[in-house]
Amino acid sequence: MPNSPLTIRETLLRLPEVLERVPVKSTAWWTGVREGYFPKPVRLGPRMVAWKESDIDHLVQEGTHG
């Protein structure tokens, strides 16, 4: 890893962790992702995805203020 003055590490959350923070069922979550209401996941492998913690935190903040 090159020496960089600023390294930002993003925590990734798997679906069960996301659903602990956003109170919806998994089918509703995937519908929301598909329709653009929820953030798109980051692909980690052919059958594995996760979401940026910052995206989920932002979603939760919007929900508490909207």
Secondary structure, DSSP 4 states (H G I P E B T S, - for coil): ----S------EE-HHHHHHHS-S-HHHHHHHHHHTSSPPPEEEETTEEEEEHHHHHHHHHHHHH-
